[in-house]
Amino acid sequence: MFSGAERGLAMVDKPLDILNKSLNSPVIVRIRGGREFRGILLGYDTHMNLVLDETEELNDDATVKRKLGTVILRGDNVVYISP
């Protein structure tokens, strides 16, 4: 039998599970240096390298700075991914 705490931990999604559920959905990604991008998550790997489609770079106020299309973001630059 699991204790309450162990049961709660067993139900928590792992980061790659969340990414998997976010495939083909819009995400916001922040990279080192403070730049943010919004796009459709097409794929990722275990190094957190990301492929985004319909990508837009965002200004500080979340408005579109420029449209980029399909991009690859290197995983060691990723600060966070928000589904």
Long-range contacts (C-beta under 8 A, 24 or more apart in sequence): 16-44, 16-46, 18-83, 19-44, 19-81, 21-83, 22-81, 22-83, 25-83, 27-52, 27-81, 27-82, 27-83, 28-58, 28-81, 28-82, 29-73, 29-78, 29-80, 29-81, 29-82, 30-78, 30-79, 30-80, 31-73, 31-77, 31-78, 31-79, 32-77, 32-79, 33-77, 36-62, 37-68, 37-71, 37-73, 39-68, 39-71, 41-81, 42-70, 45-75, 47-75, 47-76, 48-75, 48-76, 48-78, 48-81, 49-73, 49-74, 49-75, 50-75, 50-78, 50-81
